[in-house]
């Protein structure tokens, strides 16, 4: 088959439509017979007519498809609202299981509350050029625990109250509020979700000569005399 004629059928119809009158008029001058041109013209007319019918049906199909999608979406939303209504009604009855059986709906499984987050550990300290302290730590959480933040509190001297410092979104935080008078400070870090707190952990930092900072003690609060 000649590759001069477009492969795409819609383009081929247009291409042939342009050449039918040209080839018919030229006839024997281009080596074609009148019967051949009559056959090609008839085929072109048939293809053109059927394509128009196909395009019309396709438009109807697409319109009907959109109607179907809208109707099905509305149906699903209405049914979902009724499921919520039935569940709510079942919760007000003495025998919710009977309501779900009658409605042919699965009875919702009891949700197991997520456990509390883990306990921070493995604290490390870095003294920045600015004089601020940067702390990093580890904290493993049970399965199902997510969206954890870390509440950080600080005790500036033994036997004094802890004060809130910040909520860290990651397992690292900077402390830029220390004064030059600080010699020993203790931090309390608690992993938190929107509903539960984990067990807090403490770590104590001692400042030495040359403005050096060193973690001298750490662990769960139960093991800390400061806790």
LODO-666668 format. One line per field, with one value per residue: x, y, z of N, C-alpha, C, O in turn; residue number from 1. Coordinates in nm, 3 decimals. Example, Ala and Ser with C-alpha at 12.3 -4.5 7.8 and 13.67 -1.06 7.14 Angstrom:
BEGIN
n_X 1.319|1.285
n_Y -0.569|-0.225
n_Z 0.780|0.708
ca_X 1.230|1.367
ca_Y -0.450|-0.106
ca_Z 0.780|0.714
c_X 1.320|1.290
c_Y -0.330|0.003
c_Z 0.780|0.787
o_X 1.424|1.341
o_Y -0.332|0.114
o_Z 0.846|0.804
num 1|2
//
This chain:
BEGIN
n_X 0.085|0.049|0.240|0.192|-0.070|-0.244|-0.213|-0.385|-0.730|-0.928|-0.779|-0.708|-0.955|-1.005|-0.784|-0.822|-1.065|-0.989|-0.848|-1.010|-1.183|-0.977|-0.827|-1.030|-1.089|-0.846|-0.808|-0.723|-0.487|-0.335|-0.326|-0.549|-0.871|-1.215|-1.403|-1.259|-1.228|-1.492|-1.554|-1.374|-1.472|-1.728|-1.660|-1.533|-1.742|-1.909|-1.741|-1.711|-1.974|-2.030|-1.838|-1.931|-2.168|-2.060|-1.913|-2.125|-2.259|-2.056|-2.034|-2.284|-2.250|-2.042|-2.171|-2.377|-2.224|-2.121|-2.358|-2.420|-2.200|-2.240|-2.492|-2.435|-2.242|-2.390|-2.574|-2.403|-2.305|-2.542|-2.610|-2.389|-2.429|-2.661|-2.562|-2.398|-2.602|-2.747|-2.553|-2.525|-2.784|-2.781|-2.605|-2.761|-2.926|-3.019|-2.921|-2.699|-2.580|-2.791|-2.916|-2.725|-2.716|-2.977|-2.970|-2.788|-2.518|-2.169|-2.062|-1.904|-1.562|-1.415|-1.215|-0.877|-0.710|-0.436|-0.105|0.096|0.357|0.717|1.009|1.246|1.600|1.959|2.091|2.273|2.513|2.601|2.814|2.755|2.903|2.790|2.750|2.522|2.347|2.311|2.101|2.061|1.872|1.749|1.444|1.233|0.916|0.607|0.425|0.176|0.182|0.202|0.272|0.428|0.548|0.792|0.811|1.006|1.164|1.341|1.571|1.735|1.894|1.977|1.704|1.525|1.230|1.120|1.109|0.912|1.051|1.045|0.855|0.959|0.966|1.111|1.367|1.562|1.691|1.759|1.911|1.901|1.889|2.041|2.235|2.553|2.613|2.542|2.615|2.547|2.284|1.963|1.764|1.433|1.263|0.979|0.797|0.515|0.179|-0.132|-0.308|-0.180|0.093|0.433|0.669|0.873|1.214|1.534|1.824|2.145|2.353|2.683|2.887|3.217|3.561|3.675|3.435|3.310|3.069|2.913|2.735|2.646|2.480|2.196|1.871|1.559|1.300|1.236|1.474|1.612|1.731|1.662|1.412
n_Y -0.120|0.221|0.468|0.727|0.806|0.915|0.741|0.755|0.727|0.933|1.147|1.037|1.030|1.304|1.360|1.200|1.311|1.559|1.487|1.333|1.489|1.607|1.393|1.273|1.462|1.471|1.211|0.990|1.117|1.095|0.830|0.690|0.531|0.609|0.442|0.353|0.587|0.646|0.441|0.496|0.746|0.676|0.512|0.701|0.877|0.704|0.642|0.896|0.958|0.755|0.816|1.062|0.977|0.812|1.000|1.149|0.958|0.901|1.142|1.143|0.918|0.998|1.210|1.069|0.908|1.097|1.174|0.931|0.905|1.124|1.061|0.817|0.898|1.072|0.888|0.716|0.892|0.950|0.693|0.644|0.837|0.733|0.495|0.596|0.706|0.477|0.343|0.524|0.506|0.238|0.251|0.355|0.160|-0.138|-0.368|-0.354|-0.523|-0.665|-0.469|-0.412|-0.659|-0.679|-0.465|-0.558|-0.489|-0.469|-0.508|-0.248|-0.280|-0.293|-0.025|-0.034|0.144|0.358|0.295|0.468|0.702|0.640|0.638|0.892|0.862|0.813|1.068|1.339|1.606|1.916|2.189|2.491|2.738|2.979|2.968|2.850|2.549|2.237|1.965|1.616|1.313|0.975|0.793|0.542|0.427|0.254|0.038|0.193|0.440|0.780|1.113|1.250|1.473|1.654|1.748|1.981|2.055|2.252|2.250|2.475|2.466|2.240|2.095|2.292|2.417|2.270|2.442|2.524|2.484|2.437|2.295|2.035|1.933|1.738|1.489|1.654|1.958|2.305|2.503|2.826|2.992|2.984|3.113|3.273|3.203|2.949|2.626|2.361|2.200|2.050|1.863|1.780|1.558|1.477|1.256|1.314|1.260|1.359|1.262|1.117|1.093|0.991|0.810|1.031|1.141|1.220|1.432|1.541|1.823|1.930|2.214|2.286|2.399|2.631|2.662|2.420|2.164|1.887|1.583|1.437|1.262|1.056|0.923|0.732|0.909|0.791|0.694|0.911|1.136|1.398|1.396
n_Z 0.000|-0.078|0.088|0.054|0.071|0.354|0.666|0.885|0.907|0.900|0.802|0.557|0.424|0.383|0.225|-0.006|-0.088|-0.185|-0.414|-0.583|-0.767|-0.914|-1.023|-1.168|-1.362|-1.496|-1.590|-1.850|-1.895|-1.674|-1.647|-1.544|-1.537|-1.617|-1.491|-1.271|-1.127|-1.074|-0.901|-0.689|-0.611|-0.519|-0.303|-0.144|-0.085|0.063|0.282|0.390|0.464|0.653|0.843|0.937|1.056|1.250|1.405|1.507|1.661|1.839|1.977|2.100|2.258|2.431|2.560|2.683|2.844|3.024|3.150|3.271|3.452|3.621|3.730|3.856|4.041|4.203|4.301|4.447|4.645|4.782|4.873|5.039|5.236|5.349|5.455|5.658|5.811|5.884|6.034|6.243|6.353|6.432|6.643|6.841|6.925|7.114|7.007|6.793|6.601|6.486|6.338|6.141|6.015|5.913|5.736|5.560|5.582|5.660|5.995|6.166|6.250|6.573|6.662|6.730|6.970|6.894|7.007|7.258|7.162|7.121|7.344|7.368|7.295|7.294|7.285|7.144|7.131|6.979|6.957|6.815|6.592|6.650|6.914|7.001|7.098|6.939|6.928|6.873|6.843|6.891|6.831|6.847|6.732|6.806|6.577|6.376|6.490|6.423|6.290|6.488|6.734|6.934|7.258|7.424|7.724|7.971|8.241|8.434|8.660|8.924|9.104|9.038|8.867|8.554|8.244|7.959|7.635|7.348|7.071|6.888|6.551|6.433|6.500|6.619|6.756|6.821|7.077|7.154|7.364|7.588|7.862|7.939|8.195|8.246|8.369|8.419|8.267|8.231|8.012|7.916|7.720|7.538|7.345|7.140|7.027|6.872|7.057|7.257|7.494|7.498|7.708|7.888|7.838|7.981|7.957|8.058|8.036|8.063|8.096|8.010|8.034|7.785|7.669|7.614|7.555|7.702|7.713|8.007|8.136|8.072|7.993|8.047|8.224|8.467|8.556|8.634|8.870|8.854|8.749
ca_X 0.000|0.127|0.247|0.158|-0.203|-0.231|-0.251|-0.502|-0.844|-0.994|-0.693|-0.716|-1.081|-0.984|-0.683|-0.888|-1.168|-0.925|-0.792|-1.111|-1.216|-0.856|-0.796|-1.140|-1.074|-0.724|-0.838|-0.618|-0.361|-0.255|-0.328|-0.660|-0.992|-1.335|-1.467|-1.181|-1.257|-1.629|-1.548|-1.309|-1.563|-1.834|-1.601|-1.507|-1.871|-1.954|-1.657|-1.741|-2.106|-2.020|-1.760|-2.020|-2.258|-1.978|-1.884|-2.248|-2.283|-1.952|-2.072|-2.394|-2.194|-1.970|-2.270|-2.445|-2.127|-2.116|-2.482|-2.405|-2.106|-2.303|-2.598|-2.374|-2.176|-2.495|-2.627|-2.307|-2.303|-2.666|-2.601|-2.291|-2.493|-2.754|-2.481|-2.363|-2.725|-2.778|-2.455|-2.562|-2.903|-2.744|-2.540|-2.860|-3.011|-2.964|-2.860|-2.650|-2.550|-2.915|-2.941|-2.634|-2.759|-3.099|-2.933|-2.686|-2.396|-2.074|-2.055|-1.771|-1.473|-1.372|-1.086|-0.779|-0.640|-0.293|-0.026|0.170|0.486|0.830|1.087|1.370|1.724|2.076|2.109|2.406|2.516|2.700|2.825|2.765|2.990|2.713|2.739|2.401|2.362|2.224|2.085|1.996|1.841|1.672|1.317|1.155|0.774|0.532|0.348|0.050|0.204|0.249|0.254|0.487|0.632|0.870|0.808|1.135|1.166|1.478|1.594|1.861|1.972|1.915|1.592|1.439|1.127|1.144|1.031|0.892|1.146|0.992|0.804|1.041|0.895|1.200|1.452|1.672|1.648|1.864|1.882|1.973|1.848|2.128|2.318|2.691|2.626|2.500|2.721|2.482|2.140|1.900|1.652|1.329|1.206|0.864|0.732|0.371|0.085|-0.246|-0.389|-0.105|0.233|0.519|0.745|0.977|1.353|1.611|1.969|2.210|2.468|2.776|2.973|3.351|3.649|3.673|3.295|3.277|2.945|2.919|2.624|2.704|2.383|2.072|1.791|1.419|1.286|1.233|1.610|1.675|1.700|1.604|1.273
ca_Y 0.000|0.344|0.546|0.866|0.827|0.915|0.618|0.784|0.719|1.063|1.225|0.975|1.074|1.441|1.356|1.147|1.405|1.665|1.437|1.271|1.572|1.633|1.273|1.248|1.555|1.438|1.085|0.914|1.193|1.047|0.685|0.628|0.518|0.669|0.346|0.352|0.709|0.637|0.352|0.567|0.851|0.613|0.470|0.822|0.925|0.612|0.661|1.028|0.949|0.671|0.889|1.161|0.906|0.767|1.116|1.186|0.856|0.916|1.257|1.098|0.824|1.074|1.282|0.971|0.866|1.200|1.161|0.812|0.931|1.216|0.989|0.717|0.970|1.118|0.768|0.669|0.986|0.930|0.565|0.658|0.911|0.643|0.403|0.670|0.720|0.346|0.318|0.607|0.448|0.114|0.285|0.396|0.046|-0.236|-0.477|-0.297|-0.627|-0.699|-0.362|-0.431|-0.778|-0.644|-0.374|-0.625|-0.410|-0.524|-0.435|-0.186|-0.343|-0.206|0.034|-0.047|0.273|0.357|0.301|0.594|0.704|0.584|0.719|0.940|0.807|0.839|1.213|1.389|1.752|1.983|2.331|2.565|2.856|3.089|2.947|2.773|2.405|2.158|1.830|1.514|1.195|0.868|0.763|0.443|0.428|0.133|0.041|0.266|0.573|0.874|1.255|1.269|1.589|1.632|1.861|1.996|2.142|2.267|2.285|2.550|2.435|2.128|2.119|2.402|2.366|2.269|2.539|2.483|2.543|2.435|2.171|1.999|1.848|1.629|1.441|1.748|2.094|2.398|2.587|2.953|3.079|2.964|3.227|3.238|3.158|2.809|2.527|2.231|2.210|1.922|1.873|1.677|1.546|1.386|1.235|1.336|1.263|1.445|1.202|1.050|1.125|0.879|0.829|1.131|1.107|1.337|1.428|1.651|1.878|2.004|2.303|2.289|2.506|2.648|2.663|2.288|2.106|1.741|1.514|1.357|1.163|1.052|0.802|0.756|0.994|0.706|0.669|1.041|1.201|1.528|1.382
ca_Z 0.000|-0.086|0.210|0.022|0.128|0.499|0.735|0.966|0.815|0.882|0.713|0.424|0.362|0.335|0.117|-0.126|-0.132|-0.264|-0.539|-0.670|-0.884|-0.994|-1.100|-1.263|-1.475|-1.572|-1.658|-1.918|-1.895|-1.561|-1.650|-1.471|-1.615|-1.558|-1.400|-1.147|-1.053|-1.024|-0.784|-0.579|-0.566|-0.441|-0.178|-0.066|-0.035|0.167|0.400|0.447|0.528|0.773|0.943|0.997|1.146|1.364|1.489|1.577|1.764|1.941|2.060|2.185|2.355|2.532|2.639|2.767|2.945|3.127|3.226|3.355|3.561|3.716|3.801|3.944|4.149|4.295|4.366|4.545|4.756|4.858|4.942|5.146|5.343|5.418|5.535|5.779|5.890|5.941|6.141|6.357|6.413|6.499|6.769|6.941|6.958|7.208|6.931|6.667|6.503|6.415|6.240|6.029|5.943|5.840|5.627|5.478|5.590|5.757|6.121|6.179|6.346|6.682|6.634|6.837|6.987|6.866|7.131|7.273|7.091|7.194|7.437|7.305|7.346|7.210|7.267|7.109|7.133|6.896|6.985|6.689|6.596|6.708|7.058|7.029|7.105|6.852|6.982|6.792|6.924|6.826|6.898|6.773|6.769|6.771|6.453|6.384|6.549|6.322|6.321|6.622|6.764|7.055|7.351|7.490|7.841|8.022|8.382|8.432|8.780|8.998|9.197|8.991|8.775|8.411|8.167|7.820|7.542|7.210|7.015|6.771|6.455|6.396|6.610|6.637|6.791|6.864|7.193|7.139|7.475|7.704|7.903|7.967|8.333|8.257|8.388|8.402|8.236|8.202|7.919|7.923|7.585|7.538|7.215|7.154|6.915|6.905|7.163|7.363|7.518|7.532|7.831|7.865|7.867|8.020|7.939|8.129|7.964|8.147|8.020|8.064|7.988|7.640|7.625|7.564|7.608|7.702|7.778|8.115|8.182|7.994|8.011|8.080|8.342|8.586|8.601|8.657|8.996|8.824|8.708
c_X 0.088|0.123|0.219|0.021|-0.192|-0.281|-0.376|-0.622|-0.912|-0.912|-0.698|-0.843|-1.064|-0.888|-0.745|-0.992|-1.111|-0.887|-0.894|-1.146|-1.094|-0.824|-0.904|-1.125|-0.953|-0.741|-0.716|-0.485|-0.273|-0.266|-0.438|-0.783|-1.112|-1.402|-1.393|-1.213|-1.398|-1.633|-1.485|-1.400|-1.674|-1.782|-1.576|-1.636|-1.922|-1.873|-1.688|-1.874|-2.100|-1.940|-1.847|-2.116|-2.183|-1.950|-2.007|-2.276|-2.181|-1.985|-2.186|-2.344|-2.123|-2.066|-2.343|-2.353|-2.117|-2.242|-2.474|-2.315|-2.168|-2.410|-2.539|-2.305|-2.278|-2.554|-2.534|-2.302|-2.425|-2.660|-2.503|-2.350|-2.591|-2.679|-2.442|-2.485|-2.760|-2.682|-2.487|-2.683|-2.869|-2.681|-2.636|-2.948|-2.940|-2.891|-2.812|-2.625|-2.673|-2.946|-2.852|-2.670|-2.880|-3.067|-2.833|-2.560|-2.299|-2.070|-1.915|-1.688|-1.434|-1.232|-0.994|-0.705|-0.491|-0.216|0.044|0.301|0.598|0.899|1.217|1.494|1.838|2.100|2.255|2.400|2.627|2.698|2.848|2.856|2.921|2.707|2.614|2.435|2.264|2.221|2.018|1.970|1.766|1.541|1.237|1.011|0.707|0.460|0.215|0.063|0.262|0.225|0.304|0.565|0.699|0.870|0.940|1.120|1.308|1.478|1.733|1.948|1.902|1.806|1.508|1.339|1.178|1.055|1.025|0.991|1.091|0.927|0.882|0.962|0.979|1.285|1.578|1.615|1.769|1.817|1.968|1.941|1.935|2.209|2.460|2.713|2.594|2.620|2.668|2.334|2.089|1.777|1.559|1.261|1.097|0.806|0.581|0.300|-0.031|-0.327|-0.309|0.038|0.309|0.587|0.858|1.116|1.428|1.754|2.028|2.336|2.553|2.868|3.110|3.432|3.650|3.534|3.253|3.149|2.952|2.797|2.682|2.607|2.260|2.000|1.646|1.407|1.285|1.370|1.682|1.635|1.635|1.456|1.180
c_Y 0.124|0.419|0.694|0.901|0.818|0.785|0.640|0.801|0.853|1.151|1.170|1.018|1.215|1.442|1.308|1.244|1.518|1.614|1.373|1.361|1.599|1.514|1.242|1.337|1.518|1.308|1.016|0.988|1.151|0.895|0.620|0.628|0.575|0.575|0.340|0.473|0.708|0.550|0.423|0.675|0.794|0.569|0.590|0.875|0.838|0.632|0.793|1.025|0.870|0.740|0.993|1.096|0.860|0.882|1.157|1.088|0.867|1.032|1.220|1.005|0.899|1.153|1.187|0.921|0.968|1.197|1.043|0.839|1.023|1.144|0.889|0.783|1.017|1.000|0.722|0.760|0.969|0.801|0.573|0.733|0.823|0.540|0.469|0.681|0.588|0.312|0.399|0.552|0.322|0.142|0.325|0.279|-0.048|-0.348|-0.424|-0.402|-0.664|-0.595|-0.381|-0.554|-0.749|-0.556|-0.435|-0.539|-0.477|-0.440|-0.377|-0.256|-0.242|-0.154|0.019|0.085|0.259|0.366|0.436|0.588|0.654|0.684|0.764|0.879|0.848|0.986|1.245|1.542|1.802|2.131|2.405|2.686|2.975|3.081|2.871|2.624|2.338|2.015|1.740|1.393|1.094|0.850|0.669|0.441|0.296|0.149|0.114|0.405|0.664|1.017|1.288|1.400|1.565|1.759|1.865|2.096|2.146|2.308|2.351|2.526|2.322|2.177|2.241|2.347|2.363|2.375|2.494|2.557|2.550|2.301|2.142|1.905|1.730|1.592|1.527|1.883|2.174|2.475|2.713|3.049|3.061|3.090|3.180|3.187|3.010|2.717|2.385|2.255|2.071|1.946|1.754|1.674|1.440|1.377|1.244|1.315|1.352|1.391|1.146|1.103|0.995|0.905|0.930|1.076|1.236|1.322|1.556|1.692|1.958|2.088|2.310|2.405|2.512|2.641|2.529|2.238|1.956|1.685|1.417|1.253|1.170|0.921|0.835|0.833|0.912|0.679|0.798|1.097|1.336|1.516|1.390
c_Z 0.000|0.046|0.182|0.079|0.280|0.562|0.819|0.876|0.793|0.788|0.571|0.352|0.306|0.216|-0.014|-0.178|-0.217|-0.403|-0.632|-0.788|-0.973|-1.083|-1.203|-1.386|-1.560|-1.650|-1.716|-1.918|-1.778|-1.547|-1.572|-1.560|-1.539|-1.459|-1.267|-1.060|-0.996|-0.898|-0.664|-0.523|-0.478|-0.304|-0.086|-0.005|0.078|0.295|0.470|0.523|0.658|0.882|1.013|1.094|1.272|1.459|1.570|1.690|1.878|2.035|2.153|2.295|2.467|2.621|2.734|2.878|3.058|3.212|3.322|3.475|3.666|3.799|3.900|4.063|4.252|4.371|4.477|4.667|4.845|4.938|5.059|5.265|5.421|5.502|5.666|5.870|5.959|6.055|6.266|6.429|6.490|6.635|6.878|6.987|7.055|7.136|6.796|6.560|6.422|6.309|6.118|5.946|5.857|5.720|5.530|5.467|5.686|5.883|6.136|6.284|6.453|6.651|6.755|6.851|6.958|6.997|7.142|7.195|7.181|7.287|7.369|7.373|7.254|7.183|7.236|7.102|7.042|6.929|6.853|6.705|6.660|6.860|7.096|7.035|7.010|6.905|6.878|6.881|6.839|6.900|6.809|6.825|6.732|6.637|6.474|6.444|6.442|6.370|6.462|6.627|6.899|7.139|7.427|7.605|7.896|8.170|8.392|8.555|8.853|9.093|9.158|8.890|8.630|8.345|8.021|7.730|7.401|7.182|6.888|6.681|6.411|6.517|6.620|6.677|6.833|6.987|7.182|7.254|7.599|7.734|7.932|8.108|8.349|8.272|8.369|8.375|8.203|8.113|7.938|7.786|7.587|7.397|7.233|7.021|6.956|7.022|7.279|7.372|7.544|7.665|7.804|7.896|7.901|7.968|7.999|8.054|8.062|8.057|8.089|8.013|7.837|7.582|7.562|7.630|7.595|7.773|7.880|8.169|8.093|8.020|8.032|8.212|8.471|8.642|8.639|8.791|8.973|8.792|8.824
o_X 0.190|0.018|0.223|-0.001|-0.134|-0.379|-0.463|-0.619|-0.951|-0.968|-0.691|-0.839|-1.105|-0.909|-0.723|-1.006|-1.177|-0.894|-0.866|-1.138|-1.109|-0.798|-0.874|-1.144|-0.957|-0.694|-0.620|-0.381|-0.152|-0.220|-0.424|-0.798|-1.110|-1.452|-1.455|-1.223|-1.424|-1.705|-1.535|-1.405|-1.712|-1.849|-1.596|-1.640|-1.973|-1.930|-1.692|-1.885|-2.154|-1.971|-1.837|-2.143|-2.234|-1.961|-1.996|-2.312|-2.213|-1.966|-2.188|-2.389|-2.141|-2.046|-2.368|-2.397|-2.106|-2.235|-2.515|-2.348|-2.150|-2.419|-2.587|-2.309|-2.256|-2.582|-2.579|-2.294|-2.415|-2.700|-2.527|-2.325|-2.602|-2.726|-2.449|-2.474|-2.797|-2.723|-2.478|-2.687|-2.919|-2.700|-2.599|-3.032|-2.819|-2.807|-2.878|-2.645|-2.662|-2.997|-2.898|-2.657|-2.886|-3.129|-2.797|-2.504|-2.343|-2.075|-1.817|-1.736|-1.422|-1.141|-1.029|-0.643|-0.429|-0.257|0.050|0.351|0.579|0.853|1.290|1.492|1.817|2.129|2.347|2.295|2.732|2.592|2.950|2.882|2.986|2.665|2.599|2.538|2.148|2.326|1.929|2.038|1.724|1.528|1.180|0.987|0.748|0.438|0.151|-0.035|0.361|0.165|0.231|0.640|0.667|0.922|0.981|1.069|1.387|1.396|1.834|2.065|1.780|1.815|1.428|1.363|1.264|0.941|1.118|1.012|1.089|0.941|0.873|0.898|0.926|1.276|1.689|1.504|1.871|1.699|2.090|1.963|1.904|2.246|2.484|2.820|2.618|2.717|2.735|2.266|2.162|1.698|1.602|1.208|1.119|0.771|0.526|0.354|-0.029|-0.407|-0.363|0.095|0.257|0.566|0.931|1.131|1.391|1.799|1.969|2.416|2.502|2.920|3.119|3.377|3.628|3.516|3.173|3.125|2.991|2.758|2.759|2.649|2.224|2.059|1.609|1.493|1.330|1.385|1.801|1.516|1.561|1.382|1.059
o_Y 0.130|0.432|0.776|1.012|0.721|0.727|0.553|0.878|0.885|1.222|1.247|1.041|1.242|1.515|1.367|1.260|1.566|1.689|1.359|1.315|1.613|1.530|1.192|1.293|1.532|1.297|0.985|0.926|1.169|0.837|0.503|0.713|0.588|0.619|0.323|0.464|0.759|0.579|0.414|0.695|0.854|0.586|0.581|0.914|0.889|0.638|0.800|1.082|0.912|0.726|1.011|1.150|0.867|0.866|1.194|1.128|0.846|1.022|1.259|1.012|0.867|1.162|1.220|0.896|0.930|1.215|1.052|0.801|1.001|1.162|0.877|0.729|1.005|1.011|0.691|0.712|0.973|0.797|0.516|0.698|0.835|0.501|0.408|0.667|0.586|0.260|0.350|0.551|0.300|0.067|0.330|0.294|-0.040|-0.416|-0.447|-0.376|-0.691|-0.629|-0.369|-0.554|-0.789|-0.569|-0.373|-0.519|-0.537|-0.317|-0.449|-0.288|-0.123|-0.231|0.055|0.132|0.159|0.437|0.511|0.479|0.630|0.797|0.680|0.849|0.909|1.024|1.187|1.599|1.740|2.193|2.383|2.732|3.063|3.176|2.831|2.580|2.378|1.953|1.784|1.374|1.126|0.887|0.710|0.453|0.232|0.261|0.099|0.480|0.630|1.039|1.344|1.432|1.470|1.863|1.766|2.206|2.055|2.388|2.288|2.563|2.311|2.284|2.288|2.240|2.441|2.395|2.434|2.677|2.656|2.205|2.217|1.811|1.632|1.654|1.473|1.919|2.118|2.508|2.708|3.170|3.118|3.164|3.060|3.134|2.953|2.728|2.300|2.323|1.986|2.036|1.643|1.775|1.327|1.479|1.190|1.347|1.412|1.464|1.129|1.150|0.902|1.009|0.915|0.979|1.344|1.211|1.663|1.607|2.042|2.040|2.336|2.498|2.412|2.618|2.526|2.266|1.903|1.732|1.327|1.163|1.277|0.823|0.952|0.823|0.962|0.644|0.795|1.104|1.385|1.613|1.379
o_Z 0.070|0.108|0.273|0.128|0.331|0.516|0.824|0.780|0.680|0.705|0.475|0.231|0.193|0.119|-0.120|-0.299|-0.309|-0.500|-0.752|-0.902|-1.095|-1.202|-1.312|-1.499|-1.682|-1.763|-1.645|-1.940|-1.782|-1.449|-1.535|-1.648|-1.417|-1.356|-1.162|-0.938|-0.887|-0.803|-0.552|-0.402|-0.377|-0.202|0.035|0.112|0.178|0.404|0.592|0.632|0.761|1.001|1.135|1.201|1.383|1.581|1.687|1.800|1.995|2.156|2.270|2.409|2.585|2.743|2.850|2.990|3.175|3.334|3.438|3.587|3.786|3.920|4.013|4.174|4.372|4.491|4.587|4.780|4.968|5.055|5.165|5.380|5.542|5.608|5.773|5.992|6.076|6.158|6.378|6.552|6.600|6.730|6.995|7.075|7.075|7.195|6.694|6.442|6.302|6.202|6.004|5.824|5.741|5.614|5.430|5.359|5.785|5.878|6.121|6.393|6.427|6.619|6.868|6.756|6.994|7.089|7.044|7.166|7.300|7.305|7.317|7.492|7.149|7.069|7.293|7.073|7.030|6.928|6.787|6.816|6.717|6.927|7.212|6.985|7.001|6.925|6.805|6.982|6.728|7.017|6.708|6.945|6.635|6.591|6.578|6.448|6.378|6.476|6.544|6.535|6.970|7.099|7.487|7.586|7.871|8.215|8.361|8.555|8.846|9.153|9.239|8.833|8.590|8.386|7.968|7.745|7.340|7.258|6.791|6.728|6.357|6.623|6.628|6.638|6.876|6.999|7.197|7.244|7.704|7.643|7.947|8.138|8.456|8.196|8.310|8.452|8.153|8.137|7.971|7.741|7.632|7.338|7.329|6.915|7.063|7.080|7.388|7.274|7.605|7.728|7.706|7.970|7.857|7.940|7.991|8.014|8.136|7.956|8.209|7.954|7.769|7.463|7.470|7.748|7.491|7.880|7.845|8.243|8.044|8.063|8.034|8.299|8.574|8.759|8.673|8.823|9.058|8.806|8.806
num 1|2|3|4|5|6|7|8|9|10|11|12|13|14|15|16|17|18|19|20|21|22|23|24|25|26|27|28|29|30|31|32|33|34|35|36|37|38|39|40|41|42|43|44|45|46|47|48|49|50|51|52|53|54|55|56|57|58|59|60|61|62|63|64|65|66|67|68|69|70|71|72|73|74|75|76|77|78|79|80|81|82|83|84|85|86|87|88|89|90|91|92|93|94|95|96|97|98|99|100|101|102|103|104|105|106|107|108|109|110|111|112|113|114|115|116|117|118|119|120|121|122|123|124|125|126|127|128|129|130|131|132|133|134|135|136|137|138|139|140|141|142|143|144|145|146|147|148|149|150|151|152|153|154|155|156|157|158|159|160|161|162|163|164|165|166|167|168|169|170|171|172|173|174|175|176|177|178|179|180|181|182|183|184|185|186|187|188|189|190|191|192|193|194|195|196|197|198|199|200|201|202|203|204|205|206|207|208|209|210|211|212|213|214|215|216|217|218|219|220|221|222|223|224|225|226|227
//
